[in-house]
Amino acid sequence: MQLPDMNLLIALDALLDEGSVVGAARRMNLSPAAMSRTLTRIREAIGDPILVRAGRGLVPTPKALELREQVRDLVEQAAQLFHSARVVDLGSLRRRFSIRANDFFIGVYGGKLSDAMERQAPHCELRFVPEGDGDDEALREGRIDLNVSNTRPPMPEVKVQNLFSTQFVGLVREDHPLLDEEITAERFAGFSHISMSRRGIARGPIDTALNALGLERRVAVIAPSFHAAMFALPDSDLILPVPRETLLSVRRLGLKLRSFTLPIPLPTIVLSQAWHPRFDNDPAHRWLRETVKSCCDETWLAAQP
């Protein structure tokens, strides 16, 4: 079945509302002659005169009166369809947003993000998915909305936005003997360390930097998350390297820990959010991305020394 030109629906709405070819032409920025030809096409498509001459004006036929409300509703629905591609009613939105991130991001930024969602989109749900869950196709297949990481997902089509850059600092208990003297690379390497690794890997950039100085550290503990490792510090002489923003969690929790600048050069870490292009123009997803970025900007400023 061949559908008629849907532009005729808009023209019919204008004609029924104006009751005049001239008025409808003016509304649609057409000439009266062009609108008259459009009325002819409408009559042919519907099989009814729609508007008939009555003295010097036009009056709607019974069929036109029957269609008036239906036509108006359809035009308004179409307008809402295109308008909804640009805006979203957050107050009534019901949706679960899934973000894959590590415990550092969740601990530092999860509260702010949850608070923003509670205020702006109170019927939505925030779900964090742990890194390393093995579901490499989750982003592509829509099972997660965002992947927050310092590595880009192995999919060429994903969109990526940098959130912030950070450096690692050292974290120890507040009366740790390392703090008694100048913290040199040699003294730093002389104490046992905690390595944070979801996959159980003990070595990384810190070891590379130490090896370049002819030094080697002992990794005594490998923990699956930064916050789990952090709670092991008060009862030991262990050293834990953490992203600088983790210090916000230390202060909030009132932990008796001290931070220090690492005595070795390490590369800057850039955390980014990645999403699949299918969500690029989705207004709710765009709001999520903008909210994540805003929360990161605020927290990053608060964490600066």
C-alpha positions as CSV (number, residue, x, y, z in Angstrom):
1,M,0.0,0.0,0.0
2,Q,1.4,3.3,-1.1
3,L,1.1,6.0,1.6
4,P,0.1,9.5,0.6
5,D,2.5,12.4,1.1
6,M,2.5,13.0,4.9
7,N,2.9,16.7,4.3
8,L,-0.7,16.7,3.3
9,L,-1.6,16.0,6.9
10,I,0.1,19.2,8.1
11,A,-1.6,21.2,5.3
12,L,-5.0,19.6,6.1
13,D,-4.6,20.7,9.8
14,A,-3.8,24.3,8.7
15,L,-6.8,24.3,6.3
16,L,-9.2,23.0,8.9
17,D,-7.9,25.4,11.5
18,E,-7.8,28.5,9.3
19,G,-11.0,27.7,7.3
20,S,-9.3,29.5,4.4
21,V,-6.9,28.7,1.6
22,V,-5.2,32.1,2.0
23,G,-4.8,31.8,5.8
24,A,-3.4,28.2,5.5
25,A,-1.0,29.4,2.7
26,R,0.2,32.2,4.9
27,R,0.8,29.8,7.9
28,M,2.8,27.4,5.7
29,N,4.7,30.0,3.8
30,L,3.1,29.0,0.5
31,S,1.3,31.0,-2.2
32,P,-2.5,30.7,-2.3
33,A,-2.2,29.0,-5.7
34,A,0.2,26.3,-4.2
35,M,-2.2,25.8,-1.2
36,S,-5.1,25.5,-3.6
37,R,-3.3,22.7,-5.5
38,T,-2.5,21.0,-2.1
39,L,-6.2,21.1,-1.2
40,T,-7.0,19.4,-4.5
41,R,-4.5,16.6,-3.6
42,I,-6.0,16.3,-0.1
43,R,-9.5,15.9,-1.6
44,E,-8.2,13.2,-3.9
45,A,-6.4,11.4,-1.1
46,I,-9.4,11.4,1.3
47,G,-12.2,11.2,-1.3
48,D,-14.1,14.2,0.2
49,P,-14.3,17.9,-0.8
50,I,-13.1,18.8,2.8
51,L,-13.9,22.6,2.3
52,V,-16.7,23.8,0.2
53,R,-17.8,27.3,-0.9
54,A,-20.4,29.1,1.2
55,G,-20.9,32.6,0.0
56,R,-17.5,34.4,0.0
57,G,-15.9,31.8,2.4
58,L,-15.3,28.1,2.8
59,V,-16.9,25.8,5.3
60,P,-15.9,22.3,6.3
61,T,-17.8,19.2,5.2
62,P,-19.1,16.7,7.8
63,K,-16.1,14.5,6.9
64,A,-13.7,17.4,7.6
65,L,-15.4,18.0,11.0
66,E,-15.1,14.3,11.8
67,L,-11.4,14.4,11.0
68,R,-10.5,17.7,12.7
69,E,-9.5,16.4,16.1
70,Q,-7.8,13.3,14.8
71,V,-5.7,15.3,12.4
72,R,-4.8,17.8,15.1
73,D,-3.8,14.9,17.4
74,L,-1.6,13.3,14.7
75,V,0.2,16.5,13.9
76,E,0.9,17.2,17.6
77,Q,2.1,13.6,18.1
78,A,4.5,14.0,15.1
79,A,5.7,17.3,16.5
80,Q,6.3,15.7,19.9
81,L,8.2,12.8,18.2
82,F,10.7,15.1,16.6
83,H,10.9,17.4,19.7
84,S,11.6,14.4,22.0
85,A,14.7,13.7,20.0
86,R,16.2,16.8,21.5
87,V,14.8,17.1,25.0
88,V,13.7,14.7,27.8
89,D,11.4,15.1,30.8
90,L,13.8,14.0,33.5
91,G,11.2,14.4,36.2
92,S,9.1,11.5,34.7
93,L,11.9,9.5,33.1
94,R,12.1,5.9,34.3
95,R,15.3,4.2,33.2
96,R,18.2,2.2,34.6
97,F,21.7,3.6,33.7
98,S,24.5,1.1,33.9
99,I,28.1,2.4,34.2
100,R,31.2,0.1,34.2
101,A,33.8,1.6,36.5
102,N,36.4,0.6,39.1
103,D,35.9,1.1,42.8
104,F,38.0,4.3,42.8
105,F,35.6,6.0,40.5
106,I,32.5,4.7,42.3
107,G,33.9,5.7,45.8
108,V,34.9,9.2,44.8
109,Y,32.3,10.1,42.2
110,G,29.4,7.7,42.8
111,G,27.8,9.8,45.6
112,K,27.8,13.0,43.6
113,L,26.4,11.3,40.6
114,S,23.7,9.6,42.7
115,D,22.7,12.9,44.3
116,A,22.4,14.6,40.9
117,M,20.2,11.8,39.7
118,E,18.0,12.0,42.8
119,R,17.5,15.7,42.3
120,Q,17.0,15.8,38.5
121,A,15.8,12.3,37.5
122,P,14.3,10.8,40.7
123,H,12.7,7.8,39.0
124,C,15.9,6.6,37.4
125,E,18.2,3.9,38.8
126,L,22.0,4.0,38.8
127,R,23.8,0.6,38.4
128,F,27.6,0.3,38.6
129,V,29.1,-2.7,36.9
130,P,32.6,-3.8,38.0
131,E,35.6,-3.6,35.6
132,G,36.9,-6.9,34.4
133,D,33.5,-8.6,34.3
134,G,34.5,-10.3,31.1
135,D,31.6,-8.9,29.1
136,D,33.6,-7.2,26.3
137,E,30.5,-6.8,24.1
138,A,28.4,-5.1,26.8
139,L,28.9,-1.6,25.4
140,R,28.3,-2.5,21.8
141,E,25.2,-4.5,22.7
142,G,23.7,-1.9,25.0
143,R,24.0,-3.8,28.3
144,I,26.0,-0.9,29.8
145,D,25.6,2.8,29.0
146,L,29.1,4.0,29.8
147,N,32.5,2.6,30.3
148,V,34.6,4.7,32.6
149,S,38.3,3.7,32.4
150,N,41.8,4.9,31.6
151,T,41.9,2.6,28.6
152,R,39.8,2.8,25.5
153,P,37.4,-0.1,24.8
154,P,38.6,-2.3,21.9
155,M,35.9,-1.2,19.6
156,P,36.7,1.3,16.9
157,E,33.2,2.8,16.7
158,V,32.9,3.9,20.3
159,K,32.7,7.6,21.2
160,V,35.1,8.8,23.9
161,Q,35.3,11.9,26.1
162,N,38.1,12.7,28.5
163,L,36.8,13.3,32.1
164,F,39.9,14.3,34.0
165,S,43.6,13.6,34.4
166,T,45.2,12.5,37.7
167,Q,48.5,11.4,39.3
168,F,49.2,8.7,41.8
169,V,50.3,9.6,45.3
170,G,51.4,7.4,48.2
171,L,49.2,6.5,51.1
172,V,50.4,5.1,54.5
173,R,49.3,5.1,58.1
174,E,49.8,8.5,59.8
175,D,52.7,7.3,62.0
176,H,54.5,5.3,59.3
177,P,58.3,5.4,59.6
178,L,58.6,6.4,56.0
179,L,57.4,9.9,57.1
180,D,60.2,10.3,59.6
181,E,62.8,11.4,57.0
182,E,63.0,12.7,53.4
183,I,61.1,10.3,51.1
184,T,63.6,9.2,48.5
185,A,63.1,6.5,45.9
186,E,65.4,4.2,47.9
187,R,63.3,4.5,51.1
188,F,60.1,4.3,49.1
189,A,61.3,1.0,47.6
190,G,62.5,-0.2,51.0
191,F,59.0,-0.8,52.4
192,S,56.5,-3.5,51.4
193,H,53.7,-2.3,49.1
194,I,50.1,-3.1,48.2
195,S,49.4,-3.5,44.5
196,M,45.9,-2.9,43.4
197,S,44.9,-5.3,40.5
198,R,41.7,-6.9,39.6
199,R,43.6,-9.6,37.7
200,G,46.2,-10.2,40.4
201,I,49.1,-8.5,38.6
202,A,51.8,-7.3,41.0
203,R,53.9,-5.2,38.6
204,G,53.2,-2.0,36.7
205,P,54.5,1.5,35.9
206,I,55.8,2.0,39.5
207,D,58.1,-1.0,39.1
208,T,59.2,0.2,35.6
209,A,60.2,3.6,37.2
210,L,62.0,2.0,40.1
211,N,63.9,-0.4,37.8
212,A,65.1,2.5,35.7
213,L,66.8,3.8,38.9
214,G,68.2,0.3,39.7
215,L,65.7,-0.3,42.5
216,E,63.0,-2.9,43.1
217,R,60.1,-3.0,45.5
218,R,58.5,-5.9,47.3
219,V,54.8,-6.3,46.6
220,A,53.5,-8.1,49.7
221,V,49.8,-7.8,49.1
222,I,47.7,-7.7,45.9
223,A,44.2,-6.3,46.5
224,P,41.3,-6.3,44.0
225,S,40.3,-2.7,44.8
226,F,41.7,0.6,46.1
227,H,39.3,0.9,48.9
228,A,39.8,-2.6,50.1
229,A,43.6,-2.0,50.1
230,M,43.1,1.3,51.9
231,F,41.6,-0.3,55.0
232,A,44.6,-2.6,55.3
233,L,47.0,0.4,55.9
234,P,46.3,1.4,59.6
235,D,47.5,-2.0,60.9
236,S,50.7,-2.3,58.8
237,D,53.8,-0.6,57.4
238,L,52.5,-1.2,53.8
239,I,52.6,1.6,51.2
240,L,49.6,2.0,48.8
241,P,49.8,4.1,45.7
242,V,46.4,5.6,44.8
243,P,45.0,8.1,42.4
244,R,45.1,11.6,44.1
245,E,41.3,11.9,44.2
246,T,41.1,8.9,46.6
247,L,42.3,11.3,49.3
248,L,38.8,12.8,49.3
249,S,37.4,9.4,50.5
250,V,40.2,9.3,53.1
251,R,39.1,12.7,54.5
252,R,35.4,11.9,54.4
253,L,35.9,8.6,56.2
254,G,38.2,10.2,58.8
255,L,40.9,7.5,58.3
256,K,44.2,8.0,60.0
257,L,46.2,7.9,56.9
258,R,48.8,10.3,55.4
259,S,49.6,10.9,51.7
260,F,52.9,11.9,50.1
261,T,54.2,12.7,46.7
262,L,55.8,9.7,45.0
263,P,59.6,10.2,44.6
264,I,59.5,8.7,41.1
265,P,58.2,10.0,37.8
266,L,55.0,8.4,36.7
267,P,52.8,9.0,33.6
268,T,49.6,11.1,34.0
269,I,46.5,9.0,34.0
270,V,43.6,10.2,31.9
271,L,40.2,8.8,32.8
272,S,37.5,8.9,30.0
273,Q,33.9,7.8,29.5
274,A,33.1,5.8,26.4
275,W,29.7,5.0,24.8
276,H,28.3,3.4,21.7
277,P,27.2,5.7,18.9
278,R,23.7,4.4,19.1
279,F,23.3,6.5,22.2
280,D,25.0,9.6,20.8
281,N,21.7,11.6,20.2
282,D,19.6,10.0,22.9
283,P,18.6,12.9,25.2
284,A,18.6,10.9,28.4
285,H,22.0,9.4,27.6
286,R,23.3,12.8,26.8
287,W,22.1,14.0,30.1
288,L,23.9,11.1,31.8
289,R,27.2,11.9,30.0
290,E,27.0,15.6,30.8
291,T,26.2,14.8,34.5
292,V,29.1,12.5,34.8
293,K,31.4,15.1,33.3
294,S,30.0,17.8,35.6
295,C,30.5,15.7,38.7
296,C,34.1,14.9,37.7
297,D,34.9,18.5,37.0
298,E,33.6,19.6,40.5
299,T,35.4,16.8,42.3
300,W,38.7,17.3,40.3
301,L,38.8,20.9,41.4
302,A,38.1,20.0,45.1
303,A,41.0,17.4,45.0
304,Q,43.7,19.9,43.8
305,P,46.4,20.5,46.4
